[in-house]
Amino acid sequence: MIELQTPISEQAAAALQVGDTVEISGYILCGRDAVLPKLLQMIEEGSADQLGIDLRGQVIFHTAVSPAGVGPTSSNKLEIESSIEPLSRAGIKLHLGKGQLHRETIEALDRYNAVYAVIPPVTALLGSKTTEQRVLAFPELGMEALHLIKVERYPAIIGAAHGRSIYDK
Amino acid sequence: MTNDIAALVRDCLVEAGSTFREDKKAAYRRAIDKEEQAHAKWVLQTVLENAEAAEKNRSPLCDDTGIPHLVLELGPDCAISGRMLDDIREGVRQGLCQLPGRPMGIMGDDSHRIDQSGGLNPDSAGVESAPILLRRCEENVIRLHILMFGGGPAIRGKTYRIFHRHSTQVVLDEIVNWAQESVAQLGCSPCTLAIGVGRSHFEAAAMMLQAQVDGSYDHQSEMEAEITRRVNEARIGPLGLGGSTSVLATFMKVGPQRASGVRIVCLRPTCCFEPRIATVQLQ
């Protein structure tokens, strides 16, 4: 088991291999279909510094944040998967979700020394490992707003790294 | 009486959203014992551990808490009134508040609800139930089953016709093909495959719903066991990570059939937490 503390360094990201089991601790971002295109627009317009956090080394968890808790949605949904390359370029080091990604996304992750990790949809367990949460941007989206949460030892498996995928047969 | 029914329905909904039935826990334990792939075994253990935590806290198994689907059973001398349906609706509302359900009701007119431009209802109770399915039972009771349907299986499910060519095997082969494709895309396996076979899309979907009510992990028919075995041979595995446990079981209900070359089949690849189901006797 590899312990990962956010923000994740270039060195720590480079050391991760497909199939590694990890535990993630620290502050992580949460967003999915509705908010990720808006976040990309902020980055494009050069206004991401208004978020008040440095995106470099961050983790983004593909989830809503609601009173029911958190849990991964499918990362291969159009708006989510298409965010992976530009967010990696902006410094995100780990994309956390579930489901198989396309080959071009896996290659894009490799170009920016970023990885994709699969997290089981275990909302009850994740609830006990989530200690803080707040809306960072786009509050009008409710549970789909961009959230920042603090987590302790979220379990995950590295699903794509260095151009390889755990789903490759 | 009115408040009693609402309270019973409320508690039933919370149980459905937070609790694995005993036969399902046993099925997971058997799968963990048999599974040889390390990642697959870890996922199965984590899902079972999550179920234990959810049951203890009476909190959601999954953050997609699902859309309530209700099956109401009536015994020979039992009657149901409009007032009782109102009480059931009130119980669902209270249950969604207590679980709590994810606030994912979509507001607005027909067009707004389709394109999601009318905004989200911030209230957990803003999620309406699907239409109630009514059926007869032998015991002289009124019994309610509540099932919570998540979005992932709805995306990957399928209701379509199969030309049977006077062979059950042809239909089973096609179901296995559908299931292998949908389980691979689901992302939240291991699945329980819920299958209904009927004469119309409505009837096939109603059979699929009843299959989840009547199905048991401890007793599988020959056809159910064959479908499970063949889908598992594809080695999709938990979360699609490989291994021998893509499907825990198959729940299949075959209804009356039409004199025709076609069977209508409804397949729902329910996720690792489904069927999320609980049952309560209202009278």
Contacts between the chains, C-beta under 8 A, distances in Angstrom:
chain1	res1	chain2	res2	distance
A	19	B	39	7.0
A	21	B	39	7.8
A	21	B	42	6.9
A	63	B	63	6.8
A	64	B	63	6.6
A	64	B	102	7.1
A	66	B	63	6.4
A	66	B	102	4.6
A	66	B	103	6.1
A	66	B	104	7.8
A	67	B	100	4.4
A	67	B	102	7.4
A	67	B	103	7.0
A	67	B	124	6.3
A	68	B	60	4.7
A	68	B	63	4.8
A	68	B	64	7.9
A	68	B	65	4.9
A	68	B	99	7.1
A	68	B	100	5.8
A	68	B	101	6.3
A	68	B	102	4.1
A	68	B	124	7.6
A	69	B	59	7.3
A	69	B	60	5.9
A	69	B	63	4.6
A	70	B	63	5.5
A	71	B	62	5.4
A	71	B	63	3.7
A	71	B	64	6.7
A	72	B	187	8.0
A	73	B	64	7.9
A	74	B	152	7.0
A	74	B	187	5.1
A	76	B	187	8.0
A	98	B	187	4.4
A	98	B	188	6.9
A	98	B	239	6.2
A	99	B	185	7.7
A	99	B	187	3.8
A	99	B	240	7.0
A	100	B	184	7.9
A	100	B	187	7.8
A	100	B	240	6.1
A	118	B	239	5.8
A	118	B	241	7.0
A	120	B	43	5.5
A	120	B	46	4.8
A	120	B	47	6.2
A	120	B	50	7.4
A	120	B	239	6.4
A	121	B	62	5.4
A	121	B	63	7.6
A	121	B	188	5.5
A	121	B	271	7.6
A	121	B	272	7.1
A	121	B	273	7.7
A	122	B	46	5.5
A	122	B	47	6.5
A	122	B	49	7.4
A	122	B	50	3.7
A	123	B	50	7.1
A	123	B	54	7.5
A	123	B	59	7.8
A	123	B	60	5.4
A	123	B	61	6.5
A	123	B	62	5.1
A	123	B	63	4.5
A	124	B	18	7.8
A	124	B	50	4.9
A	124	B	51	7.6
A	124	B	53	4.1
A	124	B	54	3.7
A	124	B	57	6.4
A	124	B	59	5.4
A	124	B	60	6.8
A	124	B	61	6.3
A	125	B	46	7.1
A	125	B	49	6.3
A	125	B	50	4.7
A	125	B	53	5.5
A	127	B	57	7.8
A	127	B	59	6.4
A	128	B	53	6.7
A	142	B	103	6.9
A	142	B	119	7.9
A	142	B	120	4.8
A	142	B	122	6.1
A	143	B	102	6.7
A	143	B	103	6.4
A	143	B	104	7.4
A	143	B	120	7.1
A	144	B	120	7.7
A	155	B	46	6.5
A	157	B	39	5.9
A	157	B	42	7.7
A	157	B	241	6.8
A	166	B	39	7.7
A	166	B	241	6.0
A	166	B	242	7.9
A	167	B	240	6.2
A	167	B	241	7.7
